Amino acid sequence: MKNNITFLALIAALGGFLFGYDTAIISGTISLVKAQFELSTSMEGWYVSSALVGTILGVSIAGILSDKYGRKNILVTSGIFFALSAIGCTISGTFTELVLYRLLGGVGVGIASMLSPLYISEIAPAKNRGRLVALYQLAIASGVLVAYFVNSYLLSLSTSNGFEESSEMVRKIYVSEVWRAMLGSEIIPAVIFLLLLLIIPKSPRWLIMNGETTKAKKILLRFTDAEEADNEIQNVEEVLSKRSVKIKELFSGSFKIALLIGISLAILSQLSGINAIIYFGPKILEEGGLQLGEALGGKSLLVL
């Protein structure tokens, strides 16, 4: 039963892998896209940050949609957005199209960043919840790392002689405009994520919220005994029956310190400048005198 829960958590955590992958894969494409579309510095910044605008939108709607349609269904939607973004970036004919597809991918990132850890926390027993939710953070870091290696591999592949007899379209994607292959490579983890989501159950907490307690108990019994399942259902029902609270009440009582620590960590992680390194690390190394291929390889080793 423990292994089943871990497996479900790993599937949900793939949303975090896609988050990290989508965030980092762009790093190898910046100089290539800038040269092809003759971007100004401001347009280059818009290309890099466009996905973040989509992320804001995704985060804004994820809670509302998941409460109405379920965590699983909206996670599937995020996977579809990831896949469509990857395909769209591969075939984009103009810079505007490319940005629009990056925005779409950003929406998927925003949704996954909220619902993947939420789903894990709602499916996992209390005694394993913290450890399993942590898989999401591990998945983000893994996605970032894999993206650098993929970029490095595709760039080296583009300089090989393996596509001499390929069609013009294939040579365009993998040789002359290899950034298309880099951005399009996300289709592989996106499809895997979508297929695996088909086998996970709905969130028991969401089912209880919508009056489907019998279905929720059946799911809980797959991972725990009847007594623990009943306790979990009772706890959820008690929480749902309590009155709503004002935001200021969250910063009082026993949750005050934990909430302040959580908010501080989120703020400090952004102020640390890690996003600038993820996005522009290869470019910084390029401007330091390395070739793009060396920069991507060096960045991968730095992450390790």
Sine and cosine of phi, psi and omega as CSV:
sin_phi,cos_phi,sin_psi,cos_psi,sin_omega,cos_omega
0.00,0.00,-0.64,0.77,0.02,-1.00
-0.88,0.48,-0.67,0.74,0.00,-1.00
-0.91,0.42,-0.59,0.81,0.02,-1.00
-0.90,0.44,-0.68,0.74,0.03,-1.00
-0.89,0.45,-0.69,0.72,0.01,-1.00
-0.88,0.48,-0.64,0.76,0.01,-1.00
-0.89,0.45,-0.69,0.72,0.03,-1.00
-0.90,0.44,-0.63,0.77,0.02,-1.00
-0.91,0.42,-0.62,0.79,0.03,-1.00
-0.91,0.42,-0.62,0.78,0.03,-1.00
-0.89,0.45,-0.75,0.66,0.02,-1.00
-0.89,0.45,-0.58,0.81,-0.02,-1.00
-0.92,0.39,-0.31,0.95,0.08,-1.00
-0.86,0.51,-0.41,0.91,0.13,-0.99
-0.87,0.49,-0.61,0.79,0.08,-1.00
-0.93,0.36,-0.62,0.79,0.05,-1.00
-0.87,0.50,-0.70,0.72,0.03,-1.00
-0.91,0.41,-0.58,0.81,0.08,-1.00
-0.84,0.54,-0.82,0.57,-0.01,-1.00
-0.90,0.44,-0.64,0.76,-0.02,-1.00
-0.90,0.43,-0.73,0.68,-0.01,-1.00
-0.90,0.44,-0.58,0.81,-0.01,-1.00
-0.93,0.37,-0.66,0.75,-0.13,-0.99
-1.00,-0.02,-0.43,0.90,-0.11,-0.99
-0.89,0.46,-0.45,0.89,-0.04,-1.00
-0.93,0.37,-0.38,0.93,-0.09,-1.00
-0.87,0.49,-0.56,0.83,-0.02,-1.00
-0.99,0.14,-0.16,0.99,-0.09,-1.00
-0.98,-0.21,-0.20,0.98,-0.17,-0.99
-0.84,0.54,-0.82,0.58,-0.05,-1.00
-0.92,0.40,-0.55,0.84,-0.01,-1.00
-0.94,0.35,-0.72,0.70,0.02,-1.00
-0.92,0.39,-0.64,0.77,0.01,-1.00
-0.87,0.49,-0.68,0.74,0.00,-1.00
-0.93,0.37,-0.67,0.74,-0.07,-1.00
-0.93,0.38,-0.68,0.73,-0.06,-1.00
-0.99,-0.15,0.09,1.00,0.04,-1.00
0.79,0.62,0.83,0.55,-0.09,-1.00
-0.99,0.16,0.61,-0.80,0.16,-0.99
-0.98,0.22,0.12,-0.99,0.00,-1.00
-0.87,0.49,-0.66,0.75,0.00,-1.00
-0.92,0.39,-0.63,0.78,0.02,-1.00
-0.94,0.35,-0.55,0.83,0.09,-1.00
-0.88,0.47,-0.69,0.72,0.04,-1.00
-0.89,0.45,-0.61,0.79,0.03,-1.00
-0.91,0.41,-0.63,0.77,0.04,-1.00
-0.87,0.49,-0.70,0.71,-0.04,-1.00
-0.94,0.35,-0.66,0.75,-0.12,-0.99
-1.00,-0.02,-0.12,0.99,-0.06,-1.00
-0.85,0.53,-0.62,0.78,0.00,-1.00
-0.90,0.44,-0.51,0.86,0.01,-1.00
-0.92,0.38,-0.54,0.84,0.07,-1.00
-0.90,0.44,-0.68,0.73,0.07,-1.00
-0.89,0.45,-0.58,0.82,0.02,-1.00
-0.88,0.47,-0.66,0.75,0.03,-1.00
-0.86,0.51,-0.69,0.72,0.02,-1.00
-0.90,0.43,-0.69,0.73,-0.01,-1.00
-0.87,0.49,-0.70,0.72,0.03,-1.00
-0.90,0.45,-0.60,0.80,-0.06,-1.00
-0.92,0.40,-0.54,0.84,-0.09,-1.00
-0.97,-0.23,-0.22,0.98,-0.11,-0.99
-0.88,0.48,-0.71,0.70,-0.04,-1.00
-0.90,0.44,-0.72,0.70,-0.02,-1.00
-0.89,0.45,-0.74,0.67,-0.04,-1.00
-0.92,0.39,-0.64,0.77,-0.03,-1.00
-0.94,0.34,-0.53,0.85,0.08,-1.00
-0.92,0.40,-0.56,0.83,-0.05,-1.00
-1.00,0.10,-0.69,0.73,-0.14,-0.99
-0.94,-0.34,-0.14,0.99,0.04,-1.00
0.97,-0.23,0.54,-0.84,-0.02,-1.00
-0.88,0.48,-0.72,0.70,-0.06,-1.00
-0.88,0.48,-0.74,0.67,-0.05,-1.00
-0.88,0.47,-0.64,0.77,-0.02,-1.00
-0.97,0.23,-0.49,0.87,0.14,-0.99
-0.90,0.44,-0.64,0.77,0.08,-1.00
-0.87,0.49,-0.66,0.75,0.04,-1.00
-0.87,0.49,-0.66,0.75,0.02,-1.00
-0.90,0.44,-0.63,0.78,0.05,-1.00
-0.89,0.46,-0.62,0.78,0.05,-1.00
-0.90,0.44,-0.66,0.75,0.03,-1.00
-0.88,0.47,-0.68,0.74,0.04,-1.00
-0.86,0.52,-0.73,0.69,-0.04,-1.00
-0.91,0.42,-0.72,0.70,0.01,-1.00
-0.90,0.44,-0.61,0.79,0.03,-1.00
-0.89,0.45,-0.69,0.73,0.00,-1.00
-0.89,0.45,-0.71,0.70,0.01,-1.00
-0.91,0.43,-0.71,0.71,-0.03,-1.00
-0.88,0.47,-0.68,0.73,0.02,-1.00
-0.89,0.45,-0.55,0.83,-0.01,-1.00
-0.92,0.39,-0.59,0.81,-0.11,-0.99
-0.96,-0.27,0.08,1.00,-0.04,-1.00
-0.83,0.55,0.74,-0.68,0.01,-1.00
-0.99,-0.12,-0.36,0.93,-0.01,-1.00
-0.75,-0.67,0.25,-0.97,0.02,-1.00
-0.90,0.43,-0.61,0.80,0.01,-1.00
-0.88,0.48,-0.71,0.71,0.04,-1.00
-0.87,0.49,-0.67,0.74,-0.01,-1.00
-0.87,0.50,-0.71,0.70,0.00,-1.00
-0.91,0.42,-0.65,0.76,0.01,-1.00
-0.88,0.48,-0.66,0.75,0.02,-1.00
-0.94,0.33,-0.53,0.85,0.10,-0.99
-0.92,0.39,-0.61,0.79,0.08,-1.00
-0.87,0.49,-0.67,0.74,0.01,-1.00
-0.89,0.46,-0.68,0.74,0.06,-1.00
-0.89,0.45,-0.58,0.81,0.04,-1.00
-0.90,0.44,-0.59,0.80,0.07,-1.00
-0.87,0.48,-0.68,0.73,0.05,-1.00
-0.87,0.49,-0.65,0.76,0.04,-1.00
-0.88,0.47,-0.72,0.70,-0.02,-1.00
-0.88,0.48,-0.68,0.73,0.01,-1.00
-0.90,0.43,-0.74,0.67,-0.02,-1.00
-0.90,0.44,-0.59,0.81,-0.04,-1.00
-0.90,0.43,-0.42,0.91,0.05,-1.00
-1.00,-0.06,-0.72,0.70,-0.20,-0.98
-1.00,0.06,-0.47,0.88,0.02,-1.00
-0.88,0.48,-0.81,0.59,0.04,-1.00
-0.92,0.39,-0.52,0.85,0.02,-1.00
-0.90,0.43,-0.70,0.71,0.01,-1.00
-0.88,0.47,-0.69,0.72,0.00,-1.00
-0.87,0.50,-0.70,0.71,-0.03,-1.00
-0.91,0.42,-0.49,0.87,-0.04,-1.00
-1.00,0.06,-0.35,0.94,-0.01,-1.00
-1.00,-0.09,-0.38,0.92,-0.11,-0.99
-1.00,0.06,0.61,-0.80,0.12,-0.99
-0.88,0.47,0.47,-0.88,-0.07,-1.00
-0.83,0.56,-0.61,0.79,-0.07,-1.00
-0.93,0.36,-0.37,0.93,-0.01,-1.00
-0.93,-0.36,0.03,1.00,-0.19,-0.98
-0.89,0.46,-0.75,0.66,-0.05,-1.00
-0.87,0.49,-0.71,0.71,-0.02,-1.00
-0.91,0.42,-0.63,0.78,-0.05,-1.00
-0.96,0.27,-0.61,0.79,0.04,-1.00
-0.90,0.43,-0.52,0.86,0.02,-1.00
-0.89,0.45,-0.36,0.93,0.05,-1.00
-0.87,0.50,-0.49,0.87,0.01,-1.00
-0.89,0.45,-0.70,0.72,0.02,-1.00
-0.92,0.40,-0.63,0.78,0.06,-1.00
-0.89,0.46,-0.62,0.78,0.00,-1.00
-0.91,0.41,-0.61,0.79,0.03,-1.00
-0.87,0.48,-0.76,0.65,0.00,-1.00
-0.89,0.46,-0.62,0.78,0.03,-1.00
-0.90,0.43,-0.65,0.76,0.02,-1.00
-0.89,0.46,-0.66,0.75,0.03,-1.00
-0.88,0.48,-0.73,0.68,-0.04,-1.00
-0.89,0.46,-0.74,0.67,-0.02,-1.00
-0.88,0.47,-0.61,0.79,0.00,-1.00
-0.87,0.49,-0.65,0.76,0.02,-1.00
-0.91,0.42,-0.67,0.75,0.02,-1.00
-0.91,0.41,-0.64,0.77,0.03,-1.00
-0.89,0.45,-0.71,0.71,0.04,-1.00
-0.85,0.52,-0.70,0.71,-0.01,-1.00
-0.89,0.45,-0.68,0.73,-0.01,-1.00
-0.91,0.41,-0.71,0.70,-0.03,-1.00
-0.91,0.41,-0.59,0.81,0.03,-1.00
-0.92,0.40,-0.67,0.74,0.04,-1.00
-0.92,0.39,-0.56,0.83,0.03,-1.00
-0.91,0.42,-0.57,0.82,-0.03,-1.00
-0.92,0.38,-0.38,0.93,-0.01,-1.00
-0.99,-0.10,-0.02,1.00,0.04,-1.00
-0.99,0.13,0.02,-1.00,0.00,-1.00
-0.97,-0.24,0.39,0.92,-0.10,-1.00
-0.99,0.17,-0.12,0.99,-0.07,-1.00
-0.89,-0.46,0.30,0.95,-0.06,-1.00
-0.88,0.47,-0.57,0.82,-0.05,-1.00
-0.98,-0.21,0.18,0.98,0.00,-1.00
-0.99,0.15,0.21,-0.98,0.01,-1.00
-0.93,0.37,0.26,-0.97,-0.01,-1.00
-0.88,0.47,-0.63,0.78,0.00,-1.00
-0.89,0.45,-0.70,0.71,0.00,-1.00
-0.90,0.44,-0.68,0.73,0.02,-1.00
-0.90,0.43,-0.57,0.82,0.03,-1.00
-0.90,0.43,-0.70,0.72,-0.07,-1.00
-0.96,0.29,-0.65,0.76,-0.13,-0.99
-0.98,-0.19,-0.16,0.99,-0.05,-1.00
-0.83,-0.56,-0.96,0.29,-0.13,-0.99
-0.94,0.33,-0.51,0.86,0.02,-1.00
-0.75,-0.66,0.89,0.45,-0.14,-0.99
-0.91,0.42,-0.29,0.96,0.05,-1.00
-0.86,0.50,-0.45,0.89,0.04,-1.00
-0.91,0.42,-0.67,0.74,0.03,-1.00
-0.91,0.40,-0.61,0.80,0.01,-1.00
-0.88,0.47,-0.79,0.62,-0.01,-1.00
-0.93,0.37,-0.56,0.83,-0.01,-1.00
-0.96,0.28,-0.31,0.95,-0.03,-1.00
-0.89,0.45,-0.31,0.95,0.00,-1.00
-0.92,0.40,-0.27,0.96,0.00,-1.00
-0.88,0.48,-0.52,0.85,-0.05,-1.00
-0.92,0.40,-0.84,0.54,0.04,-1.00
-0.91,0.42,-0.48,0.88,0.00,-1.00
-0.91,0.41,-0.69,0.72,0.01,-1.00
-0.92,0.39,-0.66,0.75,0.05,-1.00
-0.86,0.50,-0.70,0.71,0.03,-1.00
-0.85,0.52,-0.73,0.68,-0.02,-1.00
-0.89,0.46,-0.70,0.72,-0.02,-1.00
-0.91,0.42,-0.65,0.76,-0.01,-1.00
-0.95,0.33,-0.51,0.86,0.03,-1.00
-0.89,0.45,-0.41,0.91,-0.02,-1.00
-0.92,0.40,-0.36,0.93,-0.09,-1.00
-0.98,-0.20,-0.09,1.00,-0.01,-1.00
-1.00,0.06,0.50,-0.87,0.01,-1.00
-0.98,0.18,0.20,-0.98,0.10,-0.99
-0.95,0.31,0.36,-0.93,0.01,-1.00
-0.91,0.42,0.83,-0.56,0.04,-1.00
-0.85,0.53,-0.64,0.77,-0.01,-1.00
-0.89,0.46,-0.67,0.74,0.00,-1.00
-0.91,0.43,-0.62,0.79,0.02,-1.00
-0.90,0.44,-0.65,0.76,0.03,-1.00
-0.91,0.42,-0.65,0.76,0.03,-1.00
-0.85,0.53,-0.50,0.87,-0.05,-1.00
-0.97,-0.24,0.33,0.94,0.12,-0.99
0.97,0.23,0.28,0.96,-0.01,-1.00
-0.96,-0.27,0.86,0.51,-0.08,-1.00
-0.90,0.43,-0.60,0.80,-0.02,-1.00
-0.88,0.47,-0.71,0.71,0.03,-1.00
-0.90,0.44,-0.64,0.77,0.00,-1.00
-0.89,0.46,-0.66,0.75,-0.02,-1.00
-0.92,0.39,-0.62,0.78,0.04,-1.00
-0.86,0.51,-0.65,0.76,0.01,-1.00
-0.93,0.36,-0.70,0.71,0.00,-1.00
-0.88,0.47,-0.58,0.82,-0.01,-1.00
-0.92,0.38,-0.26,0.97,0.06,-1.00
-0.96,0.29,-0.33,0.95,-0.12,-0.99
-0.82,-0.58,-0.13,0.99,-0.05,-1.00
-0.48,-0.87,0.09,-1.00,0.01,-1.00
-1.00,0.09,0.13,-0.99,-0.10,-0.99
-0.89,0.45,-0.64,0.77,-0.02,-1.00
-0.89,0.45,-0.73,0.69,0.00,-1.00
-0.92,0.40,-0.59,0.81,0.03,-1.00
-0.90,0.44,-0.69,0.73,0.02,-1.00
-0.90,0.43,-0.64,0.77,0.03,-1.00
-0.89,0.45,-0.66,0.75,0.01,-1.00
-0.89,0.45,-0.70,0.71,0.02,-1.00
-0.89,0.46,-0.68,0.74,0.00,-1.00
-0.89,0.45,-0.68,0.74,0.00,-1.00
-0.89,0.47,-0.68,0.73,0.00,-1.00
-0.90,0.43,-0.69,0.72,0.00,-1.00
-0.90,0.45,-0.60,0.80,0.03,-1.00
-0.91,0.40,-0.66,0.75,0.02,-1.00
-0.90,0.43,-0.68,0.73,-0.04,-1.00
-0.93,0.37,-0.44,0.90,-0.04,-1.00
-0.99,0.16,-0.26,0.97,-0.03,-1.00
-0.97,0.26,0.43,-0.90,0.00,-1.00
-0.92,0.39,0.36,-0.93,0.07,-1.00
-0.96,0.28,0.42,-0.91,-0.02,-1.00
-0.86,-0.52,0.37,-0.93,0.07,-1.00
-0.99,0.16,0.40,-0.92,-0.05,-1.00
-0.85,0.53,-0.64,0.77,-0.06,-1.00
-0.90,0.44,-0.40,0.92,0.02,-1.00
-0.95,0.30,-0.35,0.94,0.03,-1.00
-0.93,0.36,-0.39,0.92,-0.04,-1.00
-0.99,-0.14,0.46,0.89,0.07,-1.00
-0.71,-0.71,0.26,-0.97,0.05,-1.00
0.97,0.26,-0.41,-0.91,-0.14,-0.99
-0.95,0.32,-0.34,0.94,-0.04,-1.00
-1.00,-0.02,-0.09,1.00,-0.12,-0.99
-0.85,0.52,-0.80,0.60,-0.07,-1.00
-0.91,0.42,-0.71,0.70,-0.02,-1.00
-0.88,0.48,-0.66,0.75,-0.02,-1.00
-0.92,0.38,-0.67,0.74,0.01,-1.00
-0.90,0.43,-0.63,0.78,0.04,-1.00
-0.90,0.43,-0.69,0.72,0.00,-1.00
-0.88,0.47,-0.71,0.71,0.01,-1.00
-0.91,0.42,-0.66,0.75,0.00,-1.00
-0.89,0.46,-0.67,0.74,0.01,-1.00
-0.89,0.45,-0.66,0.75,0.01,-1.00
-0.89,0.45,-0.68,0.73,-0.01,-1.00
-0.93,0.37,-0.72,0.69,-0.05,-1.00
-0.91,0.41,-0.55,0.84,0.02,-1.00
-0.90,0.43,-0.53,0.85,0.06,-1.00
-0.97,0.22,-0.66,0.75,-0.01,-1.00
-0.93,0.37,-0.30,0.96,0.01,-1.00
-0.92,0.39,-0.31,0.95,0.02,-1.00
1.00,0.04,0.23,0.97,-0.06,-1.00
-0.89,0.45,-0.56,0.83,0.00,-1.00
-0.90,0.44,-0.63,0.78,0.03,-1.00
-0.89,0.46,-0.61,0.79,0.02,-1.00
-0.93,0.36,-0.68,0.73,0.00,-1.00
-0.88,0.48,-0.71,0.70,-0.05,-1.00
-0.97,0.24,-0.71,0.70,-0.20,-0.98
-0.93,-0.37,0.12,0.99,0.02,-1.00
-0.80,0.60,-0.80,0.60,0.02,-1.00
-0.87,0.50,-0.62,0.79,0.00,-1.00
-0.92,0.40,-0.63,0.78,0.05,-1.00
-0.87,0.49,-0.69,0.73,0.03,-1.00
-0.92,0.39,-0.59,0.80,0.07,-1.00
-0.86,0.50,-0.74,0.67,-0.03,-1.00
-0.94,0.35,-0.24,0.97,0.09,-1.00
-1.00,0.09,-0.05,1.00,0.08,-1.00
0.89,-0.46,-0.06,1.00,0.00,-1.00
-1.00,0.05,0.43,-0.90,0.18,-0.98
-0.96,0.27,0.34,-0.94,-0.05,-1.00
-0.85,0.53,-0.68,0.74,0.00,-1.00
-0.88,0.48,-0.66,0.75,0.04,-1.00
-0.93,0.38,-0.61,0.79,0.01,-1.00
-0.90,0.44,-0.68,0.74,0.00,-1.00
-0.92,0.40,-0.68,0.73,0.04,-1.00
-0.91,0.42,-0.66,0.75,0.02,-1.00
-0.91,0.41,-0.61,0.79,0.01,-1.00
-0.92,0.40,-0.60,0.80,0.03,-1.00
-0.89,0.46,-0.68,0.73,0.01,-1.00
-0.92,0.39,-0.58,0.82,0.04,-1.00
-0.88,0.47,-0.67,0.74,0.01,-1.00
-0.90,0.44,-0.64,0.77,0.06,-1.00
-0.89,0.45,0.00,0.00,0.00,0.00
